[in-house]
Amino acid sequence: MHSFTPAEQAAINHPQHDAMLRQILAWSAINSGSRNLDGLAAMARELTTAFAVLPGEVQLHDAAPVEVVRPDGNMTNIAHGQHLVLRVRKNAPRRIILTGHMDTVFEPSHPFQSCRWIDDTRLNGPGVADMKGGIAVMIAALQAVEAAGIGPDFGYDVLINSDEEVGSLSSGDLITELAAGKLAALTYEPSALPDGTLAGARPGSGNFALSVRGRAAHAGRNPEDGRNAIVAAADLAVRLKRAVCDGLAINPAKIDGGGGNNVVPDLAILRVNIRPRTPELQAMAATLLADLISAVAREHDVTIDCHGSFARPPKPIDGQAAKLFALVEQAGADLGLTIRHVDSGGVCDGNNIAACGVPVVDTMGVRGGAIHSDQEYLLTQSLVERAQLSALTILRLSTRFDA
């Protein structure tokens, strides 16, 4: 059995299962869907109290403005909830960042609003794994580290944003600001697999709204005078889908527009998600998108405006990231856990942090599964296990990890 230092042993002994479970049950009873501003405000108040057990000052930051394209083609601002920030020993020479999100994919109108026990170890409920369980683990781990007596030369920032599930567009600048200069980062998404496997490399993700403007005409009397925006948008969608290749996923997801059957439609909004595996593929995808927009606009005699960006850059595993994964996996092994990592097709705030040149492991949260569905569940035996893993990782980052 591995021999831990006194501080490591104290931290490992600290996390309390029942305290974490009580937090998760209380927080999951609050609907904090990404667009539910009242629910997000209630969740922010709960988290402000929860994080107050740690040293440092908790602050709520207003969301940055975010513009989106409406179905009628006009731009509008979308409101988001506030983001929570805790800064501990902000002048310490060794600092890390820990991140999580308070929002879920379940809006107030969704029927999935309460928890139930599937069996003695599986709790089904909205956000129990993604990621209210992860936030509880993060707090427990930080409490354990502080109780173990971590030195004054090590500090950390915590960011809990309110918009991760919708792309972190209102918190992206805050992520960049807080990640700058950090030694490493831990993010508390649930494990990639129920056995505790971590997510390794991730693709990037770009969401785009392509506004196609044609010319209206009578569908029977003079259709030749019209320029059908729906047809142009559909053509663009098909061409984009045909451009899919190894390492580049393209999903034309929705077309808004059109009207009566007797009118040639003059407006369509094509919404597309593009996921490149590497920065090189992202650059290729950007060129491809521009070229296809130009070709379709010319052939259909329409105009096409592109709104959106690759808000989640690709997250490859570079040398520093590999070192961080090795540290986490060794901490797991010392605790008697088999921890490994596999590439994932999903994206998260870990992508944004990695783009700042900071190594990140972004699935330090609970074990569970079926996230983003009404079957979402938490494996409650993973609460102490994952809090211990985090606490040991953080203690070792404080002394053993070099940027």
N, C-alpha and C positions, 0 to 999 in steps of 0.2 A: 504494500500500500504506500502511496506517495506521502512524503513527509512535508507538511505545510509549515510556513513560518507562523509565529504566534499571531501576527496581524491577519494572515490569510485564514488561519483556523477560526479566529474571532469573527471574521466576515462571513465565512461559510456557515457558522452556527447561528447567525443573526436572523435571516429571513423567516417570517411567520406565515404559514399557509393560510390560516383563518383570516388574518388581517387583509391579505391580498384578495381572498375570495369575497370578503364583505365589500371591498371597494368595487370589484368587478360587478357584483350584483346590483349595487347602488347606481353605478355609472351606466350600466346597460339598460336600466329603467328609464333613462333620459334619452329621448330621441334626439340624436345630434347628426341627422342627415346633413350633407354638405350645404344644402340650401335652406335649412331650418335655422334661421338666425336666432330665434328665441331659445331653441334647444341648445345651440352652440354656446350662447351666452350663459345658460344654466350650467353647461358642462365646464365652461371656463371658470366659473365661480367655484365649482367643486374641485377642480384641479388646482386652483390658486390656493385653496385650503390644504390640499393634499401635499403640494410641493413646499408649503411653508414649514414643514418639519426639517427641511434642509437649510444649511446656511446660505446666505446670499439673499438677494431681493427678487421677488417674483413681479414681473411686469406684464401687462397686456398691451400688445401692439396692434394698432388699427391695420386692417388689411389694405394693401395697395389697390388702386383702381384696376379693374379688368374689363376690357371691351370685348363683346361678342357680336356675331352677326345674327340678327333675328331672322325668322322665316320670311319676313317681307323684304329682306335685303338691307335693312337699315342697321346701323350700329347702336348698341346700347351698353350701359355699364351694368355689371352684375355685382351685387353686394355680397361680401363674405364676412364670416365671423372674425373676431379678434384672435391673435396668435399669442400664446404664452411663452415667455422667455424667463429663464432663471440663470443668473450668472454667479458662479461660486469661485472665489479667489481669482478674480479676473486679471490680476497682475502676476500670477504665478508663471514661471518660465515654461512649465510643461502643462499643456492644456489639451483637452479633447472636447468633442461635441457629441451630445446624445440627442436623438430626435425621435419624435413620434407624432401621431395625429389624433385629434379628438373627433374628427368627423367619420361618419359611416356612410354606406351607400343606401341606407334605408330611410326614406323620407316619412313624414307623419302619415301619409296616405297608404303606406305599405302595411300589409296585414301583420308583418313580423315585428312585434313590439315588446315581447316579454320573454323571460327565461323559463326553461323547464329542464329538469334532470332527465337525461336519456337513460343513464344508469348511475352507479355510485361514483364514477370517475369522469363522466362526460356531461358537460353543461352546454345546452343548446340555447343560444340567445344572440340578439343583434349586437355585433361588435365585441363579443366575449373573447374572440381570438384576434380580430382585426379592428382596432388594436387596443381596446380598453384593458384586455389582459396584459398586453405588452407594456402599457403605461404603468400598471400596478407592479410588474416585474422590475421596471426601470427604477421606480421610487424605492422599492425594497432593496435593490442592489446598492443604490446610492446611500441609503440609510446604513446598510451594513458596512460600506466602505468608510463612512464618516465615523461610525461607532468603533471601527477597528483602529482609528487614529491615523488617518492618512496625513502625510506631511504637508507643510505650507507651500512647498514648491510645486504642488500639483493642483490644478483647478479644472473646471469644466463649465461649459454652457449647455443648457437644455432648451430645446425648441419643441413645443407641441403646437403644430399648426392646425388650422381649421378647414383646410382645402386640399389635403393630399389626394383624396379620392376623386377630385375633379382637376388634377394636374398641378396643384401648387402654384397657380399663376399669380395669386395675390400674396404669396409668401416666398416666391422664388428669390427675390432680392435679399430678403432677410436670411434665407438659407445661405446664400453666397457670403453675406456679411459675417455671419457667425462662424461659418466654416473656415474662413480665411486664416491661414497660419496655424491651424490645429495639427496636432501630432497624429491624430486618428479620429475615427468616428464610429459610433455604434447607433444603429437604428432598430426600432423595436417592432418591425413587421413580424407576423408569425412565421415560424419555421417553414421552409419550402415544402417539407414533407412531414407527416405526423410523427415520424420517428426522430425528429429533431434536426434533420439535414438542413444545412444553410443554403441560401441562394448565392451562387457565385457570380459569374459574369451575367450581365443583363443587356438586352438591346436598348437602343434609344427609342424614343416615341415622339412623333409629331402629329398634332391634330390641326387639320386645315379645313376652312370653310371657303369653298370656291363659288363666288357669286357670278352666275352666268346671266347676262342681260341680252335678250334678243329683241324681237319686234312683234307686237300683237297684230293679229289680223283675223278676219272672219274665216272659220274653218271650212265653210262651204263656198262662199262667194269668191274670195281672193286669197286662198291659203298661200299661194306663191309669193305674195307680198310680205308674209310673215317670216320671222326667223325664230324657230322653235327652240326655246331655251332648255326645255326638258330633254329633247332629243340630243342636244349638244352636251348636256350634263351626263346623260346616259352613255354617250359615246366616250366622253372623257373617263367615266367610271370604268368602262370595259377596257380601255387602253391602259389605265393604271393597273387594273387587275392582271392584265396580260404581261405587265412588266415585272411581276413577282419573280424573284430568283433566289438562289441559295443565300441566306443571310439577310434578305430583304423581304419583309412581309408588308403587304399593302391591303387595306380593308376599306373599300368604298362602303360607307355605313348607312347613309341616308340621303335622299333627295327631297328637299322642300320645294314647293312651287306648284304652278299650274292652277287651273280653275275650271270653268265650264267646258264641256266637251265641244262646244261650237266656237271656241276661241283658241287661236294659236298662242301658246303661253310665252310670255316675254321675260319671265324670271324663273330661275331655278337656283337653289343653293345645294351644292354637292358637298357632303361632309365626309372626310377621309382621314383614316389613321394610317401612319406609315411607321414601321419599326425596323430600323437598320441595326445590324449587329456590331458594326464598327464605325469609327469616325469616317473612314474612307467611303463606306457604303452610304453614310448620311450625306456626304458631299455629292455622291453620285445621284442619290434620290432627289436632292434639291435641284440638281441640273435637269434630271428626268422630268420632274414636276413642271418646271418652267418651260421645258421644250414641248411637253404634251399640251399644256395650256395654250401655248402659242399656236401649235398646229391645229387644235380643235377650234380655237377662236377664228382662225383664218378660214378653215374649211366650212364652217357653219355660219360665217359672217356674223359673229356675236362678239361681245366683249366679256372677258373673264377677269375678275379681281380675286386675288388670293389673300386670305387673312389667316394667320396662324404661324406656328413655328415649331421647331424641334425643342420643346420645353424640357424634355428629358433626354440629355445626351447619352450615347452608348456608355456602358460601364464595363470595360474589359478588366481582366485581372493582370495588373502590372506587378513589378517586383515588390513594391511596398505593400500592395494589397495582399500579395501572396504571403508576405511576412506576417501581416495581421491575421489572416486566416490560420496560419500555422500557430500563432500564439493562442487564438481562441480554441482551436482544436486540441492543442496540448493541455490547456486548462480543462477542457472537457475530459480528456483522457485521465488527468490527475484526479478528477472527481469520479472516475469510473464510468464515464459516458463515452459512447462512440459518436463523435461528431465529424461529419464530412461536409463537403459542399458540391453542388451541381449547378450547372448553368440553368437560368430561368428565362422564360419568355415574357415575364411580367416586368413592370417598371415601378419605381418608387422614388422617394426623396434621396435614396442612396445614389441614384444616377446623378442628381444635381451636386451632391457633395463630392463624388468622385471627379466630376468635371472641374472642381476647384483644386485638384491635385492632392486631395486628402484621402488616404486609404480608408475604406469603410466596410464593415460587415453589417448588413442591413436586415438580417432576420434573427435578431437576438431575442425576439419575443417568445410567446408561449408556443407549445405544441398544440395542434388542433387541425381543423380542416373545414372543407365546404364553405370557405369564405365567400362573401358576396351572394349568398343564397340563404333561404330560410332554414337550411340544414346546418348552418355554421355552428361549430362546436369547439369547446375548449377541453383539453385533457387536463383536469385539475391537478393531477400528480406532477405536472410539469412546472407548477408555479415555483415551488422551492428550488427545484432542479435548475430552472433557467435563471432565477435570481442568484443562485450560487455561482453559476457559470459567468454571469455578468460581473458579479462582485470580484471574483478571482481575476477575470480579465482586466477589469479596471485597475485593480491593485498592481498587476504586472505591467500595465501600460504606464503606470506612474513611475516605474523604475527601470524596466527592461526593454523598452521599445524605442528605437531611434528613427527619426524622420529621414 
